[in-house]
Amino acid sequence: MSTESERQIRAVAKVIAALAPGTIDILLAAGEDMADGGIRQSLPAETVPPDLRSPNSEFIVVVDRDSLDIVGVERLEKSR
């Protein structure tokens, strides 16, 4: 039996724009493995905290491994 964390994938996302009303456009997993240039994805704006919606903001996107649905957004831990 797998735990919830085993069923999830976490990847760094970077905001590139807000091209349509109510959405945030991101590059997901840019520079990682075969997604070298990143995967462009649109998210509903309400899923991203307001202070992370500006271009070039980075955060973690949590993806369900089975359905590939985005199930959450987490803040990046700041390095000291």
mmCIF file of the N, C-alpha and C atoms, coordinates in Angstrom:
data_MODEL
# 
_entry.id   MODEL 
# 
loop_
_atom_site.group_PDB 
_atom_site.id 
_atom_site.type_symbol 
_atom_site.label_atom_id 
_atom_site.label_alt_id 
_atom_site.label_comp_id 
_atom_site.label_asym_id 
_atom_site.label_entity_id 
_atom_site.label_seq_id 
_atom_site.pdbx_PDB_ins_code 
_atom_site.Cartn_x 
_atom_site.Cartn_y 
_atom_site.Cartn_z 
_atom_site.occupancy 
_atom_site.B_iso_or_equiv 
_atom_site.pdbx_formal_charge 
_atom_site.auth_seq_id 
_atom_site.auth_comp_id 
_atom_site.auth_asym_id 
_atom_site.auth_atom_id 
_atom_site.pdbx_PDB_model_num 
ATOM 1   N N  . MET A 1 1  ? 0.844  -1.173 0.000   1.00 0.00 ? 1  MET A N  1 
ATOM 2   C CA . MET A 1 1  ? 0.000  0.000  0.000   1.00 0.00 ? 1  MET A CA 1 
ATOM 3   C C  . MET A 1 1  ? 0.894  1.242  0.000   1.00 0.00 ? 1  MET A C  1 
ATOM 4   N N  . SER A 1 2  ? 0.679  2.154  -0.927  1.00 0.00 ? 2  SER A N  1 
ATOM 5   C CA . SER A 1 2  ? 1.529  3.336  -1.020  1.00 0.00 ? 2  SER A CA 1 
ATOM 6   C C  . SER A 1 2  ? 0.942  4.497  -0.218  1.00 0.00 ? 2  SER A C  1 
ATOM 7   N N  . THR A 1 3  ? 1.845  5.326  0.282   1.00 0.00 ? 3  THR A N  1 
ATOM 8   C CA . THR A 1 3  ? 1.412  6.494  1.038   1.00 0.00 ? 3  THR A CA 1 
ATOM 9   C C  . THR A 1 3  ? 1.088  7.626  0.066   1.00 0.00 ? 3  THR A C  1 
ATOM 10  N N  . GLU A 1 4  ? 0.437  8.657  0.577   1.00 0.00 ? 4  GLU A N  1 
ATOM 11  C CA . GLU A 1 4  ? 0.066  9.793  -0.278  1.00 0.00 ? 4  GLU A CA 1 
ATOM 12  C C  . GLU A 1 4  ? 1.292  10.431 -0.911  1.00 0.00 ? 4  GLU A C  1 
ATOM 13  N N  . SER A 1 5  ? 2.388  10.564 -0.166  1.00 0.00 ? 5  SER A N  1 
ATOM 14  C CA . SER A 1 5  ? 3.588  11.194 -0.712  1.00 0.00 ? 5  SER A CA 1 
ATOM 15  C C  . SER A 1 5  ? 4.217  10.353 -1.824  1.00 0.00 ? 5  SER A C  1 
ATOM 16  N N  . GLU A 1 6  ? 4.030  9.033  -1.794  1.00 0.00 ? 6  GLU A N  1 
ATOM 17  C CA . GLU A 1 6  ? 4.550  8.182  -2.866  1.00 0.00 ? 6  GLU A CA 1 
ATOM 18  C C  . GLU A 1 6  ? 3.721  8.321  -4.139  1.00 0.00 ? 6  GLU A C  1 
ATOM 19  N N  . ARG A 1 7  ? 2.480  8.771  -4.017  1.00 0.00 ? 7  ARG A N  1 
ATOM 20  C CA . ARG A 1 7  ? 1.605  8.944  -5.182  1.00 0.00 ? 7  ARG A CA 1 
ATOM 21  C C  . ARG A 1 7  ? 1.708  10.342 -5.776  1.00 0.00 ? 7  ARG A C  1 
ATOM 22  N N  . GLN A 1 8  ? 2.624  11.156 -5.239  1.00 0.00 ? 8  GLN A N  1 
ATOM 23  C CA . GLN A 1 8  ? 2.746  12.527 -5.707  1.00 0.00 ? 8  GLN A CA 1 
ATOM 24  C C  . GLN A 1 8  ? 4.135  12.809 -6.255  1.00 0.00 ? 8  GLN A C  1 
ATOM 25  N N  . ILE A 1 9  ? 4.164  13.702 -7.222  1.00 0.00 ? 9  ILE A N  1 
ATOM 26  C CA . ILE A 1 9  ? 5.413  14.188 -7.802  1.00 0.00 ? 9  ILE A CA 1 
ATOM 27  C C  . ILE A 1 9  ? 5.493  15.670 -7.466  1.00 0.00 ? 9  ILE A C  1 
ATOM 28  N N  . ARG A 1 10 ? 6.658  16.129 -7.032  1.00 0.00 ? 10 ARG A N  1 
ATOM 29  C CA . ARG A 1 10 ? 6.865  17.549 -6.756  1.00 0.00 ? 10 ARG A CA 1 
ATOM 30  C C  . ARG A 1 10 ? 7.878  18.082 -7.762  1.00 0.00 ? 10 ARG A C  1 
ATOM 31  N N  . ALA A 1 11 ? 7.551  19.227 -8.367  1.00 0.00 ? 11 ALA A N  1 
ATOM 32  C CA . ALA A 1 11 ? 8.446  19.831 -9.342  1.00 0.00 ? 11 ALA A CA 1 
ATOM 33  C C  . ALA A 1 11 ? 8.432  21.343 -9.181  1.00 0.00 ? 11 ALA A C  1 
ATOM 34  N N  . VAL A 1 12 ? 9.572  21.952 -9.451  1.00 0.00 ? 12 VAL A N  1 
ATOM 35  C CA . VAL A 1 12 ? 9.666  23.408 -9.386  1.00 0.00 ? 12 VAL A CA 1 
ATOM 36  C C  . VAL A 1 12 ? 8.961  24.005 -10.595 1.00 0.00 ? 12 VAL A C  1 
ATOM 37  N N  . ALA A 1 13 ? 8.196  25.067 -10.334 1.00 0.00 ? 13 ALA A N  1 
ATOM 38  C CA . ALA A 1 13 ? 7.495  25.783 -11.394 1.00 0.00 ? 13 ALA A CA 1 
ATOM 39  C C  . ALA A 1 13 ? 7.911  27.244 -11.351 1.00 0.00 ? 13 ALA A C  1 
ATOM 40  N N  . LYS A 1 14 ? 7.922  27.889 -12.510 1.00 0.00 ? 14 LYS A N  1 
ATOM 41  C CA . LYS A 1 14 ? 8.265  29.309 -12.609 1.00 0.00 ? 14 LYS A CA 1 
ATOM 42  C C  . LYS A 1 14 ? 7.158  30.013 -13.374 1.00 0.00 ? 14 LYS A C  1 
ATOM 43  N N  . VAL A 1 15 ? 6.648  31.099 -12.818 1.00 0.00 ? 15 VAL A N  1 
ATOM 44  C CA . VAL A 1 15 ? 5.584  31.865 -13.470 1.00 0.00 ? 15 VAL A CA 1 
ATOM 45  C C  . VAL A 1 15 ? 6.170  32.576 -14.681 1.00 0.00 ? 15 VAL A C  1 
ATOM 46  N N  . ILE A 1 16 ? 5.495  32.422 -15.834 1.00 0.00 ? 16 ILE A N  1 
ATOM 47  C CA . ILE A 1 16 ? 5.949  33.136 -17.034 1.00 0.00 ? 16 ILE A CA 1 
ATOM 48  C C  . ILE A 1 16 ? 4.988  34.243 -17.434 1.00 0.00 ? 16 ILE A C  1 
ATOM 49  N N  . ALA A 1 17 ? 3.698  34.118 -17.087 1.00 0.00 ? 17 ALA A N  1 
ATOM 50  C CA . ALA A 1 17 ? 2.730  35.139 -17.496 1.00 0.00 ? 17 ALA A CA 1 
ATOM 51  C C  . ALA A 1 17 ? 1.358  34.825 -16.927 1.00 0.00 ? 17 ALA A C  1 
ATOM 52  N N  . ALA A 1 18 ? 0.446  35.731 -17.177 1.00 0.00 ? 18 ALA A N  1 
ATOM 53  C CA . ALA A 1 18 ? -0.982 35.510 -16.920 1.00 0.00 ? 18 ALA A CA 1 
ATOM 54  C C  . ALA A 1 18 ? -1.676 35.880 -18.221 1.00 0.00 ? 18 ALA A C  1 
ATOM 55  N N  . LEU A 1 19 ? -1.741 34.924 -19.142 1.00 0.00 ? 19 LEU A N  1 
ATOM 56  C CA . LEU A 1 19 ? -2.207 35.210 -20.500 1.00 0.00 ? 19 LEU A CA 1 
ATOM 57  C C  . LEU A 1 19 ? -3.726 35.248 -20.644 1.00 0.00 ? 19 LEU A C  1 
ATOM 58  N N  . ALA A 1 20 ? -4.436 34.513 -19.828 1.00 0.00 ? 20 ALA A N  1 
ATOM 59  C CA . ALA A 1 20 ? -5.902 34.520 -19.883 1.00 0.00 ? 20 ALA A CA 1 
ATOM 60  C C  . ALA A 1 20 ? -6.427 34.938 -18.514 1.00 0.00 ? 20 ALA A C  1 
ATOM 61  N N  . PRO A 1 21 ? -7.558 35.626 -18.480 1.00 0.00 ? 21 PRO A N  1 
ATOM 62  C CA . PRO A 1 21 ? -8.106 36.045 -17.187 1.00 0.00 ? 21 PRO A CA 1 
ATOM 63  C C  . PRO A 1 21 ? -8.315 34.850 -16.258 1.00 0.00 ? 21 PRO A C  1 
ATOM 64  N N  . GLY A 1 22 ? -7.879 35.002 -15.017 1.00 0.00 ? 22 GLY A N  1 
ATOM 65  C CA . GLY A 1 22 ? -8.078 33.956 -14.020 1.00 0.00 ? 22 GLY A CA 1 
ATOM 66  C C  . GLY A 1 22 ? -7.102 32.810 -14.080 1.00 0.00 ? 22 GLY A C  1 
ATOM 67  N N  . THR A 1 23 ? -6.053 32.928 -14.912 1.00 0.00 ? 23 THR A N  1 
ATOM 68  C CA . THR A 1 23 ? -5.065 31.852 -15.001 1.00 0.00 ? 23 THR A CA 1 
ATOM 69  C C  . THR A 1 23 ? -3.658 32.386 -14.783 1.00 0.00 ? 23 THR A C  1 
ATOM 70  N N  . ILE A 1 24 ? -2.778 31.499 -14.402 1.00 0.00 ? 24 ILE A N  1 
ATOM 71  C CA . ILE A 1 24 ? -1.343 31.773 -14.274 1.00 0.00 ? 24 ILE A CA 1 
ATOM 72  C C  . ILE A 1 24 ? -0.644 30.755 -15.168 1.00 0.00 ? 24 ILE A C  1 
ATOM 73  N N  . ASP A 1 25 ? 0.232  31.224 -16.046 1.00 0.00 ? 25 ASP A N  1 
ATOM 74  C CA . ASP A 1 25 ? 0.979  30.327 -16.929 1.00 0.00 ? 25 ASP A CA 1 
ATOM 75  C C  . ASP A 1 25 ? 2.358  30.095 -16.332 1.00 0.00 ? 25 ASP A C  1 
ATOM 76  N N  . ILE A 1 26 ? 2.734  28.823 -16.257 1.00 0.00 ? 26 ILE A N  1 
ATOM 77  C CA . ILE A 1 26 ? 3.998  28.441 -15.628 1.00 0.00 ? 26 ILE A CA 1 
ATOM 78  C C  . ILE A 1 26 ? 4.816  27.554 -16.553 1.00 0.00 ? 26 ILE A C  1 
ATOM 79  N N  . LEU A 1 27 ? 6.109  27.492 -16.271 1.00 0.00 ? 27 LEU A N  1 
ATOM 80  C CA . LEU A 1 27 ? 6.986  26.470 -16.842 1.00 0.00 ? 27 LEU A CA 1 
ATOM 81  C C  . LEU A 1 27 ? 7.234  25.480 -15.723 1.00 0.00 ? 27 LEU A C  1 
ATOM 82  N N  . LEU A 1 28 ? 6.914  24.245 -15.971 1.00 0.00 ? 28 LEU A N  1 
ATOM 83  C CA . LEU A 1 28 ? 7.022  23.199 -14.969 1.00 0.00 ? 28 LEU A CA 1 
ATOM 84  C C  . LEU A 1 28 ? 8.248  22.348 -15.259 1.00 0.00 ? 28 LEU A C  1 
ATOM 85  N N  . ALA A 1 29 ? 9.074  22.135 -14.261 1.00 0.00 ? 29 ALA A N  1 
ATOM 86  C CA . ALA A 1 29 ? 10.247 21.252 -14.335 1.00 0.00 ? 29 ALA A CA 1 
ATOM 87  C C  . ALA A 1 29 ? 11.265 21.699 -15.381 1.00 0.00 ? 29 ALA A C  1 
ATOM 88  N N  . ALA A 1 30 ? 11.409 22.999 -15.600 1.00 0.00 ? 30 ALA A N  1 
ATOM 89  C CA . ALA A 1 30 ? 12.386 23.490 -16.574 1.00 0.00 ? 30 ALA A CA 1 
ATOM 90  C C  . ALA A 1 30 ? 13.788 23.051 -16.177 1.00 0.00 ? 30 ALA A C  1 
ATOM 91  N N  . GLY A 1 31 ? 14.517 22.471 -17.127 1.00 0.00 ? 31 GLY A N  1 
ATOM 92  C CA . GLY A 1 31 ? 15.888 22.046 -16.892 1.00 0.00 ? 31 GLY A CA 1 
ATOM 93  C C  . GLY A 1 31 ? 16.034 20.682 -16.260 1.00 0.00 ? 31 GLY A C  1 
ATOM 94  N N  . GLU A 1 32 ? 14.939 19.982 -16.038 1.00 0.00 ? 32 GLU A N  1 
ATOM 95  C CA . GLU A 1 32 ? 15.018 18.663 -15.409 1.00 0.00 ? 32 GLU A CA 1 
ATOM 96  C C  . GLU A 1 32 ? 14.818 17.562 -16.441 1.00 0.00 ? 32 GLU A C  1 
ATOM 97  N N  . ASP A 1 33 ? 15.727 16.635 -16.478 1.00 0.00 ? 33 ASP A N  1 
ATOM 98  C CA . ASP A 1 33 ? 15.640 15.452 -17.334 1.00 0.00 ? 33 ASP A CA 1 
ATOM 99  C C  . ASP A 1 33 ? 15.257 15.813 -18.766 1.00 0.00 ? 33 ASP A C  1 
ATOM 100 N N  . MET A 1 34 ? 14.238 15.177 -19.310 1.00 0.00 ? 34 MET A N  1 
ATOM 101 C CA . MET A 1 34 ? 13.844 15.410 -20.702 1.00 0.00 ? 34 MET A CA 1 
ATOM 102 C C  . MET A 1 34 ? 12.985 16.658 -20.868 1.00 0.00 ? 34 MET A C  1 
ATOM 103 N N  . ALA A 1 35 ? 12.558 17.276 -19.779 1.00 0.00 ? 35 ALA A N  1 
ATOM 104 C CA . ALA A 1 35 ? 11.762 18.496 -19.841 1.00 0.00 ? 35 ALA A CA 1 
ATOM 105 C C  . ALA A 1 35 ? 12.694 19.701 -19.780 1.00 0.00 ? 35 ALA A C  1 
ATOM 106 N N  . ASP A 1 36 ? 13.780 19.637 -20.545 1.00 0.00 ? 36 ASP A N  1 
ATOM 107 C CA . ASP A 1 36 ? 14.842 20.638 -20.451 1.00 0.00 ? 36 ASP A CA 1 
ATOM 108 C C  . ASP A 1 36 ? 14.318 22.066 -20.549 1.00 0.00 ? 36 ASP A C  1 
ATOM 109 N N  . GLY A 1 37 ? 13.438 22.344 -21.493 1.00 0.00 ? 37 GLY A N  1 
ATOM 110 C CA . GLY A 1 37 ? 12.891 23.696 -21.644 1.00 0.00 ? 37 GLY A CA 1 
ATOM 111 C C  . GLY A 1 37 ? 11.682 23.937 -20.769 1.00 0.00 ? 37 GLY A C  1 
ATOM 112 N N  . GLY A 1 38 ? 11.229 22.925 -20.083 1.00 0.00 ? 38 GLY A N  1 
ATOM 113 C CA . GLY A 1 38 ? 10.054 23.038 -19.223 1.00 0.00 ? 38 GLY A CA 1 
ATOM 114 C C  . GLY A 1 38 ? 8.783  22.661 -19.959 1.00 0.00 ? 38 GLY A C  1 
ATOM 115 N N  . ILE A 1 39 ? 7.755  22.437 -19.188 1.00 0.00 ? 39 ILE A N  1 
ATOM 116 C CA . ILE A 1 39 ? 6.446  22.087 -19.729 1.00 0.00 ? 39 ILE A CA 1 
ATOM 117 C C  . ILE A 1 39 ? 5.521  23.251 -19.405 1.00 0.00 ? 39 ILE A C  1 
ATOM 118 N N  . ARG A 1 40 ? 4.979  23.902 -20.436 1.00 0.00 ? 40 ARG A N  1 
ATOM 119 C CA . ARG A 1 40 ? 4.079  25.036 -20.209 1.00 0.00 ? 40 ARG A CA 1 
ATOM 120 C C  . ARG A 1 40 ? 2.733  24.509 -19.735 1.00 0.00 ? 40 ARG A C  1 
ATOM 121 N N  . GLN A 1 41 ? 2.231  25.120 -18.674 1.00 0.00 ? 41 GLN A N  1 
ATOM 122 C CA . GLN A 1 41 ? 0.976  24.683 -18.071 1.00 0.00 ? 41 GLN A CA 1 
ATOM 123 C C  . GLN A 1 41 ? 0.235  25.910 -17.566 1.00 0.00 ? 41 GLN A C  1 
ATOM 124 N N  . SER A 1 42 ? -1.084 25.911 -17.680 1.00 0.00 ? 42 SER A N  1 
ATOM 125 C CA . SER A 1 42 ? -1.909 26.977 -17.109 1.00 0.00 ? 42 SER A CA 1 
ATOM 126 C C  . SER A 1 42 ? -2.572 26.458 -15.849 1.00 0.00 ? 42 SER A C  1 
ATOM 127 N N  . LEU A 1 43 ? -2.567 27.291 -14.812 1.00 0.00 ? 43 LEU A N  1 
ATOM 128 C CA . LEU A 1 43 ? -3.209 26.950 -13.548 1.00 0.00 ? 43 LEU A CA 1 
ATOM 129 C C  . LEU A 1 43 ? -4.297 27.977 -13.253 1.00 0.00 ? 43 LEU A C  1 
ATOM 130 N N  . PRO A 1 44 ? -5.368 27.571 -12.591 1.00 0.00 ? 44 PRO A N  1 
ATOM 131 C CA . PRO A 1 44 ? -6.319 28.567 -12.102 1.00 0.00 ? 44 PRO A CA 1 
ATOM 132 C C  . PRO A 1 44 ? -5.592 29.487 -11.114 1.00 0.00 ? 44 PRO A C  1 
ATOM 133 N N  . ALA A 1 45 ? -5.775 30.781 -11.254 1.00 0.00 ? 45 ALA A N  1 
ATOM 134 C CA . ALA A 1 45 ? -5.055 31.740 -10.407 1.00 0.00 ? 45 ALA A CA 1 
ATOM 135 C C  . ALA A 1 45 ? -5.297 31.508 -8.927  1.00 0.00 ? 45 ALA A C  1 
ATOM 136 N N  . GLU A 1 46 ? -6.493 31.054 -8.567  1.00 0.00 ? 46 GLU A N  1 
ATOM 137 C CA . GLU A 1 46 ? -6.791 30.873 -7.144  1.00 0.00 ? 46 GLU A CA 1 
ATOM 138 C C  . GLU A 1 46 ? -5.992 29.745 -6.502  1.00 0.00 ? 46 GLU A C  1 
ATOM 139 N N  . THR A 1 47 ? -5.334 28.889 -7.292  1.00 0.00 ? 47 THR A N  1 
ATOM 140 C CA . THR A 1 47 ? -4.518 27.811 -6.723  1.00 0.00 ? 47 THR A CA 1 
ATOM 141 C C  . THR A 1 47 ? -3.128 28.296 -6.307  1.00 0.00 ? 47 THR A C  1 
ATOM 142 N N  . VAL A 1 48 ? -2.761 29.500 -6.767  1.00 0.00 ? 48 VAL A N  1 
ATOM 143 C CA . VAL A 1 48 ? -1.436 30.051 -6.475  1.00 0.00 ? 48 VAL A CA 1 
ATOM 144 C C  . VAL A 1 48 ? -1.597 31.236 -5.528  1.00 0.00 ? 48 VAL A C  1 
ATOM 145 N N  . PRO A 1 49 ? -0.873 31.259 -4.399  1.00 0.00 ? 49 PRO A N  1 
ATOM 146 C CA . PRO A 1 49 ? -0.968 32.399 -3.489  1.00 0.00 ? 49 PRO A CA 1 
ATOM 147 C C  . PRO A 1 49 ? -0.660 33.717 -4.215  1.00 0.00 ? 49 PRO A C  1 
ATOM 148 N N  . PRO A 1 50 ? -1.347 34.797 -3.868  1.00 0.00 ? 50 PRO A N  1 
ATOM 149 C CA . PRO A 1 50 ? -1.176 36.075 -4.581  1.00 0.00 ? 50 PRO A CA 1 
ATOM 150 C C  . PRO A 1 50 ? 0.271  36.554 -4.686  1.00 0.00 ? 50 PRO A C  1 
ATOM 151 N N  . ASP A 1 51 ? 1.078  36.340 -3.641  1.00 0.00 ? 51 ASP A N  1 
ATOM 152 C CA . ASP A 1 51 ? 2.456  36.822 -3.687  1.00 0.00 ? 51 ASP A CA 1 
ATOM 153 C C  . ASP A 1 51 ? 3.364  35.972 -4.581  1.00 0.00 ? 51 ASP A C  1 
ATOM 154 N N  . LEU A 1 52 ? 2.864  34.858 -5.112  1.00 0.00 ? 52 LEU A N  1 
ATOM 155 C CA . LEU A 1 52 ? 3.654  34.004 -6.013  1.00 0.00 ? 52 LEU A CA 1 
ATOM 156 C C  . LEU A 1 52 ? 3.174  34.085 -7.458  1.00 0.00 ? 52 LEU A C  1 
ATOM 157 N N  . ARG A 1 53 ? 2.290  35.012 -7.772  1.00 0.00 ? 53 ARG A N  1 
ATOM 158 C CA . ARG A 1 53 ? 1.717  35.112 -9.119  1.00 0.00 ? 53 ARG A CA 1 
ATOM 159 C C  . ARG A 1 53 ? 2.501  36.008 -10.066 1.00 0.00 ? 53 ARG A C  1 
ATOM 160 N N  . SER A 1 54 ? 3.502  36.702 -9.586  1.00 0.00 ? 54 SER A N  1 
ATOM 161 C CA . SER A 1 54 ? 4.288  37.612 -10.422 1.00 0.00 ? 54 SER A CA 1 
ATOM 162 C C  . SER A 1 54 ? 5.228  36.823 -11.327 1.00 0.00 ? 54 SER A C  1 
ATOM 163 N N  . PRO A 1 55 ? 5.519  37.352 -12.531 1.00 0.00 ? 55 PRO A N  1 
ATOM 164 C CA . PRO A 1 55 ? 6.474  36.683 -13.417 1.00 0.00 ? 55 PRO A CA 1 
ATOM 165 C C  . PRO A 1 55 ? 7.795  36.408 -12.700 1.00 0.00 ? 55 PRO A C  1 
ATOM 166 N N  . ASN A 1 56 ? 8.370  35.264 -12.986 1.00 0.00 ? 56 ASN A N  1 
ATOM 167 C CA . ASN A 1 56 ? 9.635  34.765 -12.436 1.00 0.00 ? 56 ASN A CA 1 
ATOM 168 C C  . ASN A 1 56 ? 9.522  34.241 -11.006 1.00 0.00 ? 56 ASN A C  1 
ATOM 169 N N  . SER A 1 57 ? 8.350  34.300 -10.386 1.00 0.00 ? 57 SER A N  1 
ATOM 170 C CA . SER A 1 57 ? 8.179  33.685 -9.072  1.00 0.00 ? 57 SER A CA 1 
ATOM 171 C C  . SER A 1 57 ? 8.303  32.176 -9.224  1.00 0.00 ? 57 SER A C  1 
ATOM 172 N N  . GLU A 1 58 ? 8.880  31.522 -8.224  1.00 0.00 ? 58 GLU A N  1 
ATOM 173 C CA . GLU A 1 58 ? 9.041  30.072 -8.267  1.00 0.00 ? 58 GLU A CA 1 
ATOM 174 C C  . GLU A 1 58 ? 8.371  29.441 -7.059  1.00 0.00 ? 58 GLU A C  1 
ATOM 175 N N  . PHE A 1 59 ? 7.825  28.257 -7.266  1.00 0.00 ? 59 PHE A N  1 
ATOM 176 C CA . PHE A 1 59 ? 7.179  27.495 -6.209  1.00 0.00 ? 59 PHE A CA 1 
ATOM 177 C C  . PHE A 1 59 ? 7.162  26.035 -6.614  1.00 0.00 ? 59 PHE A C  1 
ATOM 178 N N  . ILE A 1 60 ? 6.705  25.187 -5.709  1.00 0.00 ? 60 ILE A N  1 
ATOM 179 C CA . ILE A 1 60 ? 6.613  23.747 -5.972  1.00 0.00 ? 60 ILE A CA 1 
ATOM 180 C C  . ILE A 1 60 ? 5.181  23.416 -6.383  1.00 0.00 ? 60 ILE A C  1 
ATOM 181 N N  . VAL A 1 61 ? 5.033  22.661 -7.454  1.00 0.00 ? 61 VAL A N  1 
ATOM 182 C CA . VAL A 1 61 ? 3.729  22.157 -7.873  1.00 0.00 ? 61 VAL A CA 1 
ATOM 183 C C  . VAL A 1 61 ? 3.678  20.678 -7.507  1.00 0.00 ? 61 VAL A C  1 
ATOM 184 N N  . VAL A 1 62 ? 2.597  20.276 -6.863  1.00 0.00 ? 62 VAL A N  1 
ATOM 185 C CA . VAL A 1 62 ? 2.404  18.875 -6.459  1.00 0.00 ? 62 VAL A CA 1 
ATOM 186 C C  . VAL A 1 62 ? 1.444  18.235 -7.456  1.00 0.00 ? 62 VAL A C  1 
ATOM 187 N N  . VAL A 1 63 ? 1.885  17.145 -8.089  1.00 0.00 ? 63 VAL A N  1 
ATOM 188 C CA . VAL A 1 63 ? 1.125  16.477 -9.138  1.00 0.00 ? 63 VAL A CA 1 
ATOM 189 C C  . VAL A 1 63 ? 0.809  15.052 -8.694  1.00 0.00 ? 63 VAL A C  1 
ATOM 190 N N  . ASP A 1 64 ? -0.440 14.627 -8.889  1.00 0.00 ? 64 ASP A N  1 
ATOM 191 C CA . ASP A 1 64 ? -0.819 13.244 -8.616  1.00 0.00 ? 64 ASP A CA 1 
ATOM 192 C C  . ASP A 1 64 ? -0.187 12.347 -9.672  1.00 0.00 ? 64 ASP A C  1 
ATOM 193 N N  . ARG A 1 65 ? 0.560  11.359 -9.240  1.00 0.00 ? 65 ARG A N  1 
ATOM 194 C CA . ARG A 1 65 ? 1.302  10.480 -10.157 1.00 0.00 ? 65 ARG A CA 1 
ATOM 195 C C  . ARG A 1 65 ? 0.392  9.685  -11.092 1.00 0.00 ? 65 ARG A C  1 
ATOM 196 N N  . ASP A 1 66 ? -0.798 9.315  -10.631 1.00 0.00 ? 66 ASP A N  1 
ATOM 197 C CA . ASP A 1 66 ? -1.695 8.493  -11.444 1.00 0.00 ? 66 ASP A CA 1 
ATOM 198 C C  . ASP A 1 66 ? -2.501 9.317  -12.452 1.00 0.00 ? 66 ASP A C  1 
ATOM 199 N N  . SER A 1 67 ? -3.113 10.401 -11.984 1.00 0.00 ? 67 SER A N  1 
ATOM 200 C CA . SER A 1 67 ? -3.992 11.178 -12.858 1.00 0.00 ? 67 SER A CA 1 
ATOM 201 C C  . SER A 1 67 ? -3.280 12.329 -13.560 1.00 0.00 ? 67 SER A C  1 
ATOM 202 N N  . LEU A 1 68 ? -2.083 12.689 -13.073 1.00 0.00 ? 68 LEU A N  1 
ATOM 203 C CA . LEU A 1 68 ? -1.314 13.845 -13.543 1.00 0.00 ? 68 LEU A CA 1 
ATOM 204 C C  . LEU A 1 68 ? -2.029 15.173 -13.303 1.00 0.00 ? 68 LEU A C  1 
ATOM 205 N N  . ASP A 1 69 ? -2.998 15.181 -12.386 1.00 0.00 ? 69 ASP A N  1 
ATOM 206 C CA . ASP A 1 69 ? -3.671 16.415 -11.988 1.00 0.00 ? 69 ASP A CA 1 
ATOM 207 C C  . ASP A 1 69 ? -2.791 17.158 -10.987 1.00 0.00 ? 69 ASP A C  1 
ATOM 208 N N  . ILE A 1 70 ? -2.817 18.482 -11.076 1.00 0.00 ? 70 ILE A N  1 
ATOM 209 C CA . ILE A 1 70 ? -2.114 19.293 -10.094 1.00 0.00 ? 70 ILE A CA 1 
ATOM 210 C C  . ILE A 1 70 ? -2.983 19.354 -8.847  1.00 0.00 ? 70 ILE A C  1 
ATOM 211 N N  . VAL A 1 71 ? -2.438 18.888 -7.736  1.00 0.00 ? 71 VAL A N  1 
ATOM 212 C CA . VAL A 1 71 ? -3.218 18.789 -6.504  1.00 0.00 ? 71 VAL A CA 1 
ATOM 213 C C  . VAL A 1 71 ? -2.805 19.811 -5.452  1.00 0.00 ? 71 VAL A C  1 
ATOM 214 N N  . GLY A 1 72 ? -1.756 20.574 -5.718  1.00 0.00 ? 72 GLY A N  1 
ATOM 215 C CA . GLY A 1 72 ? -1.359 21.577 -4.744  1.00 0.00 ? 72 GLY A CA 1 
ATOM 216 C C  . GLY A 1 72 ? -0.177 22.404 -5.189  1.00 0.00 ? 72 GLY A C  1 
ATOM 217 N N  . VAL A 1 73 ? 0.041  23.470 -4.421  1.00 0.00 ? 73 VAL A N  1 
ATOM 218 C CA . VAL A 1 73 ? 1.169  24.375 -4.633  1.00 0.00 ? 73 VAL A CA 1 
ATOM 219 C C  . VAL A 1 73 ? 1.826  24.583 -3.276  1.00 0.00 ? 73 VAL A C  1 
ATOM 220 N N  . GLU A 1 74 ? 3.157  24.519 -3.230  1.00 0.00 ? 74 GLU A N  1 
ATOM 221 C CA . GLU A 1 74 ? 3.900  24.725 -1.993  1.00 0.00 ? 74 GLU A CA 1 
ATOM 222 C C  . GLU A 1 74 ? 4.974  25.773 -2.226  1.00 0.00 ? 74 GLU A C  1 
ATOM 223 N N  . ARG A 1 75 ? 5.292  26.502 -1.201  1.00 0.00 ? 75 ARG A N  1 
ATOM 224 C CA . ARG A 1 75 ? 6.362  27.493 -1.285  1.00 0.00 ? 75 ARG A CA 1 
ATOM 225 C C  . ARG A 1 75 ? 7.721  26.799 -1.315  1.00 0.00 ? 75 ARG A C  1 
ATOM 226 N N  . LEU A 1 76 ? 8.652  27.392 -2.044  1.00 0.00 ? 76 LEU A N  1 
ATOM 227 C CA . LEU A 1 76 ? 10.028 26.908 -2.012  1.00 0.00 ? 76 LEU A CA 1 
ATOM 228 C C  . LEU A 1 76 ? 10.641 27.291 -0.680  1.00 0.00 ? 76 LEU A C  1 
ATOM 229 N N  . GLU A 1 77 ? 11.444 26.414 -0.114  1.00 0.00 ? 77 GLU A N  1 
ATOM 230 C CA . GLU A 1 77 ? 12.177 26.764 1.095   1.00 0.00 ? 77 GLU A CA 1 
ATOM 231 C C  . GLU A 1 77 ? 13.322 27.660 0.700   1.00 0.00 ? 77 GLU A C  1 
ATOM 232 N N  . LYS A 1 78 ? 13.468 28.750 1.409   1.00 0.00 ? 78 LYS A N  1 
ATOM 233 C CA . LYS A 1 78 ? 14.543 29.699 1.104   1.00 0.00 ? 78 LYS A CA 1 
ATOM 234 C C  . LYS A 1 78 ? 15.864 29.158 1.627   1.00 0.00 ? 78 LYS A C  1 
ATOM 235 N N  . SER A 1 79 ? 16.892 29.211 0.782   1.00 0.00 ? 79 SER A N  1 
ATOM 236 C CA . SER A 1 79 ? 18.216 28.783 1.233   1.00 0.00 ? 79 SER A CA 1 
ATOM 237 C C  . SER A 1 79 ? 18.872 29.942 1.983   1.00 0.00 ? 79 SER A C  1 
ATOM 238 N N  . ARG A 1 80 ? 19.672 29.591 2.948   1.00 0.00 ? 80 ARG A N  1 
ATOM 239 C CA . ARG A 1 80 ? 20.275 30.644 3.780   1.00 0.00 ? 80 ARG A CA 1 
ATOM 240 C C  . ARG A 1 80 ? 21.612 31.042 3.260   1.00 0.00 ? 80 ARG A C  1 
# 
